[in-house]
Amino acid sequence: MLPTYFISHGGGPWPYIADMRAMFSNLEASLVRMTQELPEKPKAILMISGHWERKTFAVQSNPAPGMEYDYYGFPAHTYEVTYQAPGSPEVADRVSELIKSAGFAVDLDDKKGFDHGAFAPMAVMYPEADMPLVQLSLKSNLNPEEHMALGRALAPLREEGVLIVGSGLSFHNLGLRGPQAIKPSNGFDAWLQETLLDSEPAERSASIVEWDKAPYARLCHPREDHLIPLMVALGAAENGKATCVYHDEGLFGGWTASSFRFD
């Protein structure tokens, strides 16, 4: 059975920019290690990116998705990069079936391209772009309980060879950088580590859906789009052991960021 992951996916198109890639060298190493430590080669990746929201859940269904350059202010060449991994209509149909079985409305979207929450980490994980990749949207209400329930509905995929990856950031306040970010970022990360690694499953789930009660929660996540993918990854492996697989401090002068595995 495959584990699930919540990854802090870095900043913008970082694998394609030399100085940013250097800053995220620890993240790069963790993503490479992640593929090496899987118990089996996945047949596909299901990526829940913090950069795609819909009123109802939606699944990317194009067999050959295009690109979405959903960032601004980066070098011109980053608006020409391509990551030509195949999609998987078969996996998309299965994901849609599981979501419907849990009582949620869901759409298949054959126009959606890969956003940087998906293609940036995948460019490091599978640089040959030979691993089928399917994106699943967040629901725009960003309700923690619903996204945890979504994860529970997707749990059978773990036995079917599909790797579930929630792609966001454990700290995401773009307006808070430098030394002033250190205390809140460290405080929230310490809560996240303790809650995920040291709590019993039922207590852990209850605490995570009430994440906004954590220290510095709304300072670290003024809008929780980059944290909600964690709910999906955790819901799909709710009784599993949590492991911190990436941890960095001092990003952008003060951010602390972490990634987690559940199995």
ChimeraX commands (.cxc) that place a marker at each C-alpha (Angstrom):
marker #1 position 0.00,0.00,0.00 radius 0.5
marker #1 position 1.28,3.43,-0.90 radius 0.5
marker #1 position 1.68,6.21,1.68 radius 0.5
marker #1 position 0.25,9.69,1.21 radius 0.5
marker #1 position 2.13,12.98,1.39 radius 0.5
marker #1 position 1.63,16.61,2.17 radius 0.5
marker #1 position 4.48,18.55,0.59 radius 0.5
marker #1 position 5.57,22.15,0.91 radius 0.5
marker #1 position 6.05,22.74,-2.80 radius 0.5
marker #1 position 8.42,25.71,-2.76 radius 0.5
marker #1 position 8.07,29.09,-4.44 radius 0.5
marker #1 position 6.78,29.56,-7.99 radius 0.5
marker #1 position 8.76,27.83,-10.76 radius 0.5
marker #1 position 11.79,27.34,-8.49 radius 0.5
marker #1 position 13.34,24.29,-10.22 radius 0.5
marker #1 position 13.85,26.43,-13.32 radius 0.5
marker #1 position 15.66,29.32,-11.57 radius 0.5
marker #1 position 19.22,28.65,-10.39 radius 0.5
marker #1 position 19.29,30.77,-7.23 radius 0.5
marker #1 position 15.86,29.62,-6.11 radius 0.5
marker #1 position 16.80,26.01,-6.76 radius 0.5
marker #1 position 19.83,26.51,-4.54 radius 0.5
marker #1 position 17.63,27.98,-1.78 radius 0.5
marker #1 position 15.32,24.98,-2.03 radius 0.5
marker #1 position 18.11,22.38,-2.16 radius 0.5
marker #1 position 16.77,20.62,0.95 radius 0.5
marker #1 position 13.31,20.47,-0.59 radius 0.5
marker #1 position 14.75,19.09,-3.80 radius 0.5
marker #1 position 16.60,16.38,-1.89 radius 0.5
marker #1 position 13.43,15.44,-0.02 radius 0.5
marker #1 position 11.41,15.14,-3.22 radius 0.5
marker #1 position 14.03,12.92,-4.81 radius 0.5
marker #1 position 14.19,10.79,-1.66 radius 0.5
marker #1 position 10.42,10.56,-1.61 radius 0.5
marker #1 position 10.31,8.71,-4.92 radius 0.5
marker #1 position 13.18,6.43,-3.89 radius 0.5
marker #1 position 11.51,5.38,-0.63 radius 0.5
marker #1 position 8.13,4.40,-2.05 radius 0.5
marker #1 position 7.29,0.73,-1.49 radius 0.5
marker #1 position 6.32,0.37,-5.15 radius 0.5
marker #1 position 6.35,2.45,-8.30 radius 0.5
marker #1 position 3.02,4.26,-8.60 radius 0.5
marker #1 position 0.90,3.86,-11.69 radius 0.5
marker #1 position 0.01,7.56,-11.37 radius 0.5
marker #1 position 0.22,10.59,-9.08 radius 0.5
marker #1 position -2.94,12.29,-7.85 radius 0.5
marker #1 position -1.92,15.84,-6.94 radius 0.5
marker #1 position -4.15,18.10,-4.88 radius 0.5
marker #1 position -2.65,21.53,-5.48 radius 0.5
marker #1 position -3.31,24.65,-3.46 radius 0.5
marker #1 position -3.44,26.49,-6.78 radius 0.5
marker #1 position -6.68,25.01,-8.12 radius 0.5
marker #1 position -10.07,25.70,-6.59 radius 0.5
marker #1 position -13.59,25.07,-7.87 radius 0.5
marker #1 position -17.05,25.47,-6.36 radius 0.5
marker #1 position -17.32,21.70,-6.54 radius 0.5
marker #1 position -14.47,19.21,-6.68 radius 0.5
marker #1 position -13.03,18.75,-10.17 radius 0.5
marker #1 position -10.65,16.20,-11.63 radius 0.5
marker #1 position -8.26,16.87,-14.49 radius 0.5
marker #1 position -9.20,14.41,-17.27 radius 0.5
marker #1 position -7.15,15.40,-20.31 radius 0.5
marker #1 position -4.78,12.63,-21.47 radius 0.5
marker #1 position -2.19,15.30,-22.39 radius 0.5
marker #1 position -2.63,18.38,-20.15 radius 0.5
marker #1 position -1.08,21.68,-21.09 radius 0.5
marker #1 position 0.65,24.22,-18.85 radius 0.5
marker #1 position -0.63,26.99,-16.59 radius 0.5
marker #1 position 1.89,29.67,-15.68 radius 0.5
marker #1 position 0.00,30.78,-12.58 radius 0.5
marker #1 position 2.68,33.09,-11.17 radius 0.5
marker #1 position 3.98,36.55,-11.91 radius 0.5
marker #1 position 7.22,38.49,-11.76 radius 0.5
marker #1 position 9.53,35.62,-12.69 radius 0.5
marker #1 position 12.09,35.45,-15.54 radius 0.5
marker #1 position 10.69,35.24,-19.06 radius 0.5
marker #1 position 11.94,31.71,-19.66 radius 0.5
marker #1 position 9.76,30.37,-16.84 radius 0.5
marker #1 position 6.69,31.19,-18.95 radius 0.5
marker #1 position 7.95,28.84,-21.66 radius 0.5
marker #1 position 8.90,25.78,-19.62 radius 0.5
marker #1 position 6.98,22.59,-20.31 radius 0.5
marker #1 position 6.33,19.52,-18.21 radius 0.5
marker #1 position 4.77,17.02,-20.59 radius 0.5
marker #1 position 3.70,14.23,-18.28 radius 0.5
marker #1 position 0.72,12.24,-19.51 radius 0.5
marker #1 position -2.61,12.55,-17.80 radius 0.5
marker #1 position -4.79,9.53,-17.07 radius 0.5
marker #1 position -8.49,9.61,-17.96 radius 0.5
marker #1 position -8.74,6.17,-16.34 radius 0.5
marker #1 position -7.48,7.46,-12.99 radius 0.5
marker #1 position -9.62,10.59,-13.35 radius 0.5
marker #1 position -12.73,8.43,-13.80 radius 0.5
marker #1 position -11.83,6.34,-10.75 radius 0.5
marker #1 position -11.24,9.44,-8.62 radius 0.5
marker #1 position -14.54,10.88,-9.76 radius 0.5
marker #1 position -16.31,7.63,-8.90 radius 0.5
marker #1 position -14.87,7.60,-5.37 radius 0.5
marker #1 position -15.78,11.24,-4.77 radius 0.5
marker #1 position -19.35,10.65,-5.93 radius 0.5
marker #1 position -19.61,7.60,-3.68 radius 0.5
marker #1 position -18.86,9.87,-0.72 radius 0.5
marker #1 position -21.79,12.11,-1.62 radius 0.5
marker #1 position -19.86,14.99,-3.17 radius 0.5
marker #1 position -20.54,16.61,-6.53 radius 0.5
marker #1 position -17.58,16.36,-8.91 radius 0.5
marker #1 position -16.75,17.46,-12.45 radius 0.5
marker #1 position -14.28,16.14,-14.99 radius 0.5
marker #1 position -12.22,18.98,-16.49 radius 0.5
marker #1 position -10.45,18.30,-19.80 radius 0.5
marker #1 position -9.20,21.89,-20.12 radius 0.5
marker #1 position -7.18,22.15,-16.91 radius 0.5
marker #1 position -3.40,22.34,-17.38 radius 0.5
marker #1 position -0.64,21.62,-14.88 radius 0.5
marker #1 position -0.20,24.50,-12.42 radius 0.5
marker #1 position 3.06,25.16,-10.61 radius 0.5
marker #1 position 1.81,23.46,-7.44 radius 0.5
marker #1 position 1.98,20.29,-9.51 radius 0.5
marker #1 position 4.64,20.71,-12.18 radius 0.5
marker #1 position 7.31,22.35,-9.99 radius 0.5
marker #1 position 7.67,19.44,-7.54 radius 0.5
marker #1 position 7.07,16.87,-10.28 radius 0.5
marker #1 position 9.92,18.33,-12.33 radius 0.5
marker #1 position 12.21,17.21,-9.50 radius 0.5
marker #1 position 10.41,13.99,-8.58 radius 0.5
marker #1 position 10.06,12.69,-12.13 radius 0.5
marker #1 position 12.26,14.87,-14.37 radius 0.5
marker #1 position 11.66,12.62,-17.39 radius 0.5
marker #1 position 7.92,13.45,-17.15 radius 0.5
marker #1 position 7.13,9.76,-17.58 radius 0.5
marker #1 position 4.81,9.39,-14.57 radius 0.5
marker #1 position 1.09,9.94,-15.26 radius 0.5
marker #1 position -0.16,12.95,-13.33 radius 0.5
marker #1 position -3.75,13.90,-12.51 radius 0.5
marker #1 position -4.74,17.00,-10.57 radius 0.5
marker #1 position -7.69,17.25,-8.21 radius 0.5
marker #1 position -9.07,20.63,-7.21 radius 0.5
marker #1 position -9.82,21.97,-3.80 radius 0.5
marker #1 position -13.39,23.01,-3.09 radius 0.5
marker #1 position -13.40,26.78,-2.85 radius 0.5
marker #1 position -15.13,26.83,0.53 radius 0.5
marker #1 position -11.84,25.41,1.91 radius 0.5
marker #1 position -13.79,23.53,4.56 radius 0.5
marker #1 position -11.38,21.33,6.56 radius 0.5
marker #1 position -13.96,18.64,7.40 radius 0.5
marker #1 position -15.05,18.27,3.77 radius 0.5
marker #1 position -11.47,17.94,2.57 radius 0.5
marker #1 position -10.71,15.40,5.28 radius 0.5
marker #1 position -13.78,13.47,4.11 radius 0.5
marker #1 position -12.52,13.78,0.54 radius 0.5
marker #1 position -9.28,12.15,1.64 radius 0.5
marker #1 position -11.15,9.31,3.32 radius 0.5
marker #1 position -13.07,8.71,0.10 radius 0.5
marker #1 position -9.82,8.53,-1.88 radius 0.5
marker #1 position -8.14,6.04,0.49 radius 0.5
marker #1 position -8.79,2.99,-1.77 radius 0.5
marker #1 position -6.44,4.52,-4.34 radius 0.5
marker #1 position -3.53,3.68,-2.05 radius 0.5
marker #1 position -4.10,-0.02,-2.74 radius 0.5
marker #1 position -4.62,0.65,-6.44 radius 0.5
marker #1 position -1.18,2.11,-7.09 radius 0.5
marker #1 position -2.08,5.81,-7.09 radius 0.5
marker #1 position 0.11,8.08,-4.96 radius 0.5
marker #1 position -1.91,10.81,-3.28 radius 0.5
marker #1 position 0.05,14.05,-2.80 radius 0.5
marker #1 position -1.30,17.20,-1.19 radius 0.5
marker #1 position 0.79,20.08,-2.54 radius 0.5
marker #1 position 0.80,23.36,-0.62 radius 0.5
marker #1 position 3.00,25.04,1.97 radius 0.5
marker #1 position 3.03,24.66,5.73 radius 0.5
marker #1 position 3.59,28.45,5.93 radius 0.5
marker #1 position 1.98,30.71,3.34 radius 0.5
marker #1 position 1.89,34.42,4.02 radius 0.5
marker #1 position 3.54,36.08,1.05 radius 0.5
marker #1 position 3.41,39.45,2.76 radius 0.5
marker #1 position 5.39,38.29,5.79 radius 0.5
marker #1 position 9.05,37.70,5.03 radius 0.5
marker #1 position 12.35,38.26,6.75 radius 0.5
marker #1 position 13.00,38.22,10.51 radius 0.5
marker #1 position 9.41,39.14,11.43 radius 0.5
marker #1 position 8.29,35.78,10.01 radius 0.5
marker #1 position 10.57,33.69,12.24 radius 0.5
marker #1 position 8.55,33.60,15.46 radius 0.5
marker #1 position 5.10,32.92,13.95 radius 0.5
marker #1 position 6.46,30.47,11.39 radius 0.5
marker #1 position 8.40,28.51,13.99 radius 0.5
marker #1 position 5.46,28.58,16.40 radius 0.5
marker #1 position 2.96,27.24,13.90 radius 0.5
marker #1 position 5.39,24.61,12.63 radius 0.5
marker #1 position 6.05,23.40,16.19 radius 0.5
marker #1 position 2.30,22.96,16.67 radius 0.5
marker #1 position 2.01,21.15,13.36 radius 0.5
marker #1 position 4.88,18.80,14.21 radius 0.5
marker #1 position 3.51,17.98,17.66 radius 0.5
marker #1 position -0.04,17.50,16.40 radius 0.5
marker #1 position 0.85,15.30,13.45 radius 0.5
marker #1 position 3.69,13.27,14.94 radius 0.5
marker #1 position 2.72,12.86,18.59 radius 0.5
marker #1 position -1.09,12.65,18.70 radius 0.5
marker #1 position -3.31,9.59,18.46 radius 0.5
marker #1 position -5.19,9.43,15.13 radius 0.5
marker #1 position -8.60,10.58,16.39 radius 0.5
marker #1 position -7.09,13.43,18.38 radius 0.5
marker #1 position -4.86,14.36,15.46 radius 0.5
marker #1 position -7.76,14.59,13.00 radius 0.5
marker #1 position -9.82,16.66,15.42 radius 0.5
marker #1 position -6.95,19.08,15.99 radius 0.5
marker #1 position -6.06,19.46,12.32 radius 0.5
marker #1 position -9.58,20.39,11.25 radius 0.5
marker #1 position -9.45,23.10,13.94 radius 0.5
marker #1 position -6.06,24.28,12.72 radius 0.5
marker #1 position -7.06,27.95,13.05 radius 0.5
marker #1 position -6.88,27.59,16.83 radius 0.5
marker #1 position -3.16,26.84,16.61 radius 0.5
marker #1 position -0.52,29.42,17.60 radius 0.5
marker #1 position -0.12,32.12,14.91 radius 0.5
marker #1 position -2.48,30.17,12.63 radius 0.5
marker #1 position -4.05,33.07,10.76 radius 0.5
marker #1 position -0.77,34.95,10.61 radius 0.5
marker #1 position 0.84,31.99,8.91 radius 0.5
marker #1 position -2.17,31.26,6.71 radius 0.5
marker #1 position -4.26,34.39,6.11 radius 0.5
marker #1 position -6.04,32.22,3.56 radius 0.5
marker #1 position -5.76,28.47,4.04 radius 0.5
marker #1 position -5.57,27.33,0.40 radius 0.5
marker #1 position -2.01,26.05,0.89 radius 0.5
marker #1 position -2.82,24.16,4.10 radius 0.5
marker #1 position -6.05,22.43,3.03 radius 0.5
marker #1 position -4.21,19.85,0.83 radius 0.5
marker #1 position -2.86,18.51,4.14 radius 0.5
marker #1 position -6.42,17.56,5.13 radius 0.5
marker #1 position -6.81,15.43,2.01 radius 0.5
marker #1 position -3.49,13.63,2.47 radius 0.5
marker #1 position -4.21,12.97,6.14 radius 0.5
marker #1 position -7.78,11.84,5.52 radius 0.5
marker #1 position -6.58,9.24,3.03 radius 0.5
marker #1 position -4.25,7.71,5.64 radius 0.5
marker #1 position -6.04,8.75,8.79 radius 0.5
marker #1 position -4.83,5.95,11.03 radius 0.5
marker #1 position -1.31,5.96,9.64 radius 0.5
marker #1 position 1.94,7.01,11.22 radius 0.5
marker #1 position 3.11,10.53,10.41 radius 0.5
marker #1 position 6.73,11.29,9.57 radius 0.5
marker #1 position 8.33,14.65,8.84 radius 0.5
marker #1 position 10.19,14.16,5.56 radius 0.5
marker #1 position 11.34,17.74,4.97 radius 0.5
marker #1 position 12.06,20.65,7.28 radius 0.5
marker #1 position 13.68,23.97,6.45 radius 0.5
marker #1 position 14.21,27.21,8.34 radius 0.5
marker #1 position 15.11,30.68,7.14 radius 0.5
marker #1 position 13.45,30.50,3.74 radius 0.5
marker #1 position 12.87,34.01,2.36 radius 0.5
marker #1 position 14.70,35.25,5.45 radius 0.5
marker #1 position 12.36,33.74,8.02 radius 0.5
marker #1 position 9.98,31.02,6.87 radius 0.5
marker #1 position 9.93,27.55,8.36 radius 0.5
marker #1 position 8.46,24.90,6.08 radius 0.5
marker #1 position 7.83,21.17,6.48 radius 0.5
marker #1 position 6.48,18.19,4.54 radius 0.5
marker #1 position 4.92,15.02,5.93 radius 0.5
marker #1 position 4.35,11.39,5.00 radius 0.5
marker #1 position 1.43,9.31,6.27 radius 0.5
marker #1 position 1.40,5.51,6.19 radius 0.5
marker link #1:1,2 radius 0.2
marker link #1:2,3 radius 0.2
marker link #1:3,4 radius 0.2
marker link #1:4,5 radius 0.2
marker link #1:5,6 radius 0.2
marker link #1:6,7 radius 0.2
marker link #1:7,8 radius 0.2
marker link #1:8,9 radius 0.2
marker link #1:9,10 radius 0.2
marker link #1:10,11 radius 0.2
marker link #1:11,12 radius 0.2
marker link #1:12,13 radius 0.2
marker link #1:13,14 radius 0.2
marker link #1:14,15 radius 0.2
marker link #1:15,16 radius 0.2
marker link #1:16,17 radius 0.2
marker link #1:17,18 radius 0.2
marker link #1:18,19 radius 0.2
marker link #1:19,20 radius 0.2
marker link #1:20,21 radius 0.2
marker link #1:21,22 radius 0.2
marker link #1:22,23 radius 0.2
marker link #1:23,24 radius 0.2
marker link #1:24,25 radius 0.2
marker link #1:25,26 radius 0.2
marker link #1:26,27 radius 0.2
marker link #1:27,28 radius 0.2
marker link #1:28,29 radius 0.2
marker link #1:29,30 radius 0.2
marker link #1:30,31 radius 0.2
marker link #1:31,32 radius 0.2
marker link #1:32,33 radius 0.2
marker link #1:33,34 radius 0.2
marker link #1:34,35 radius 0.2
marker link #1:35,36 radius 0.2
marker link #1:36,37 radius 0.2
marker link #1:37,38 radius 0.2
marker link #1:38,39 radius 0.2
marker link #1:39,40 radius 0.2
marker link #1:40,41 radius 0.2
marker link #1:41,42 radius 0.2
marker link #1:42,43 radius 0.2
marker link #1:43,44 radius 0.2
marker link #1:44,45 radius 0.2
marker link #1:45,46 radius 0.2
marker link #1:46,47 radius 0.2
marker link #1:47,48 radius 0.2
marker link #1:48,49 radius 0.2
marker link #1:49,50 radius 0.2
marker link #1:50,51 radius 0.2
marker link #1:51,52 radius 0.2
marker link #1:52,53 radius 0.2
marker link #1:53,54 radius 0.2
marker link #1:54,55 radius 0.2
marker link #1:55,56 radius 0.2
marker link #1:56,57 radius 0.2
marker link #1:57,58 radius 0.2
marker link #1:58,59 radius 0.2
marker link #1:59,60 radius 0.2
marker link #1:60,61 radius 0.2
marker link #1:61,62 radius 0.2
marker link #1:62,63 radius 0.2
marker link #1:63,64 radius 0.2
marker link #1:64,65 radius 0.2
marker link #1:65,66 radius 0.2
marker link #1:66,67 radius 0.2
marker link #1:67,68 radius 0.2
marker link #1:68,69 radius 0.2
marker link #1:69,70 radius 0.2
marker link #1:70,71 radius 0.2
marker link #1:71,72 radius 0.2
marker link #1:72,73 radius 0.2
marker link #1:73,74 radius 0.2
marker link #1:74,75 radius 0.2
marker link #1:75,76 radius 0.2
marker link #1:76,77 radius 0.2
marker link #1:77,78 radius 0.2
marker link #1:78,79 radius 0.2
marker link #1:79,80 radius 0.2
marker link #1:80,81 radius 0.2
marker link #1:81,82 radius 0.2
marker link #1:82,83 radius 0.2
marker link #1:83,84 radius 0.2
marker link #1:84,85 radius 0.2
marker link #1:85,86 radius 0.2
marker link #1:86,87 radius 0.2
marker link #1:87,88 radius 0.2
marker link #1:88,89 radius 0.2
marker link #1:89,90 radius 0.2
marker link #1:90,91 radius 0.2
marker link #1:91,92 radius 0.2
marker link #1:92,93 radius 0.2
marker link #1:93,94 radius 0.2
marker link #1:94,95 radius 0.2
marker link #1:95,96 radius 0.2
marker link #1:96,97 radius 0.2
marker link #1:97,98 radius 0.2
marker link #1:98,99 radius 0.2
marker link #1:99,100 radius 0.2
marker link #1:100,101 radius 0.2
marker link #1:101,102 radius 0.2
marker link #1:102,103 radius 0.2
marker link #1:103,104 radius 0.2
marker link #1:104,105 radius 0.2
marker link #1:105,106 radius 0.2
marker link #1:106,107 radius 0.2
marker link #1:107,108 radius 0.2
marker link #1:108,109 radius 0.2
marker link #1:109,110 radius 0.2
marker link #1:110,111 radius 0.2
marker link #1:111,112 radius 0.2
marker link #1:112,113 radius 0.2
marker link #1:113,114 radius 0.2
marker link #1:114,115 radius 0.2
marker link #1:115,116 radius 0.2
marker link #1:116,117 radius 0.2
marker link #1:117,118 radius 0.2
marker link #1:118,119 radius 0.2
marker link #1:119,120 radius 0.2
marker link #1:120,121 radius 0.2
marker link #1:121,122 radius 0.2
marker link #1:122,123 radius 0.2
marker link #1:123,124 radius 0.2
marker link #1:124,125 radius 0.2
marker link #1:125,126 radius 0.2
marker link #1:126,127 radius 0.2
marker link #1:127,128 radius 0.2
marker link #1:128,129 radius 0.2
marker link #1:129,130 radius 0.2
marker link #1:130,131 radius 0.2
marker link #1:131,132 radius 0.2
marker link #1:132,133 radius 0.2
marker link #1:133,134 radius 0.2
marker link #1:134,135 radius 0.2
marker link #1:135,136 radius 0.2
marker link #1:136,137 radius 0.2
marker link #1:137,138 radius 0.2
marker link #1:138,139 radius 0.2
marker link #1:139,140 radius 0.2
marker link #1:140,141 radius 0.2
marker link #1:141,142 radius 0.2
marker link #1:142,143 radius 0.2
marker link #1:143,144 radius 0.2
marker link #1:144,145 radius 0.2
marker link #1:145,146 radius 0.2
marker link #1:146,147 radius 0.2
marker link #1:147,148 radius 0.2
marker link #1:148,149 radius 0.2
marker link #1:149,150 radius 0.2
marker link #1:150,151 radius 0.2
marker link #1:151,152 radius 0.2
marker link #1:152,153 radius 0.2
marker link #1:153,154 radius 0.2
marker link #1:154,155 radius 0.2
marker link #1:155,156 radius 0.2
marker link #1:156,157 radius 0.2
marker link #1:157,158 radius 0.2
marker link #1:158,159 radius 0.2
marker link #1:159,160 radius 0.2
marker link #1:160,161 radius 0.2
marker link #1:161,162 radius 0.2
marker link #1:162,163 radius 0.2
marker link #1:163,164 radius 0.2
marker link #1:164,165 radius 0.2
marker link #1:165,166 radius 0.2
marker link #1:166,167 radius 0.2
marker link #1:167,168 radius 0.2
marker link #1:168,169 radius 0.2
marker link #1:169,170 radius 0.2
marker link #1:170,171 radius 0.2
marker link #1:171,172 radius 0.2
marker link #1:172,173 radius 0.2
marker link #1:173,174 radius 0.2
marker link #1:174,175 radius 0.2
marker link #1:175,176 radius 0.2
marker link #1:176,177 radius 0.2
marker link #1:177,178 radius 0.2
marker link #1:178,179 radius 0.2
marker link #1:179,180 radius 0.2
marker link #1:180,181 radius 0.2
marker link #1:181,182 radius 0.2
marker link #1:182,183 radius 0.2
marker link #1:183,184 radius 0.2
marker link #1:184,185 radius 0.2
marker link #1:185,186 radius 0.2
marker link #1:186,187 radius 0.2
marker link #1:187,188 radius 0.2
marker link #1:188,189 radius 0.2
marker link #1:189,190 radius 0.2
marker link #1:190,191 radius 0.2
marker link #1:191,192 radius 0.2
marker link #1:192,193 radius 0.2
marker link #1:193,194 radius 0.2
marker link #1:194,195 radius 0.2
marker link #1:195,196 radius 0.2
marker link #1:196,197 radius 0.2
marker link #1:197,198 radius 0.2
marker link #1:198,199 radius 0.2
marker link #1:199,200 radius 0.2
marker link #1:200,201 radius 0.2
marker link #1:201,202 radius 0.2
marker link #1:202,203 radius 0.2
marker link #1:203,204 radius 0.2
marker link #1:204,205 radius 0.2
marker link #1:205,206 radius 0.2
marker link #1:206,207 radius 0.2
marker link #1:207,208 radius 0.2
marker link #1:208,209 radius 0.2
marker link #1:209,210 radius 0.2
marker link #1:210,211 radius 0.2
marker link #1:211,212 radius 0.2
marker link #1:212,213 radius 0.2
marker link #1:213,214 radius 0.2
marker link #1:214,215 radius 0.2
marker link #1:215,216 radius 0.2
marker link #1:216,217 radius 0.2
marker link #1:217,218 radius 0.2
marker link #1:218,219 radius 0.2
marker link #1:219,220 radius 0.2
marker link #1:220,221 radius 0.2
marker link #1:221,222 radius 0.2
marker link #1:222,223 radius 0.2
marker link #1:223,224 radius 0.2
marker link #1:224,225 radius 0.2
marker link #1:225,226 radius 0.2
marker link #1:226,227 radius 0.2
marker link #1:227,228 radius 0.2
marker link #1:228,229 radius 0.2
marker link #1:229,230 radius 0.2
marker link #1:230,231 radius 0.2
marker link #1:231,232 radius 0.2
marker link #1:232,233 radius 0.2
marker link #1:233,234 radius 0.2
marker link #1:234,235 radius 0.2
marker link #1:235,236 radius 0.2
marker link #1:236,237 radius 0.2
marker link #1:237,238 radius 0.2
marker link #1:238,239 radius 0.2
marker link #1:239,240 radius 0.2
marker link #1:240,241 radius 0.2
marker link #1:241,242 radius 0.2
marker link #1:242,243 radius 0.2
marker link #1:243,244 radius 0.2
marker link #1:244,245 radius 0.2
marker link #1:245,246 radius 0.2
marker link #1:246,247 radius 0.2
marker link #1:247,248 radius 0.2
marker link #1:248,249 radius 0.2
marker link #1:249,250 radius 0.2
marker link #1:250,251 radius 0.2
marker link #1:251,252 radius 0.2
marker link #1:252,253 radius 0.2
marker link #1:253,254 radius 0.2
marker link #1:254,255 radius 0.2
marker link #1:255,256 radius 0.2
marker link #1:256,257 radius 0.2
marker link #1:257,258 radius 0.2
marker link #1:258,259 radius 0.2
marker link #1:259,260 radius 0.2
marker link #1:260,261 radius 0.2
marker link #1:261,262 radius 0.2
marker link #1:262,263 radius 0.2
view
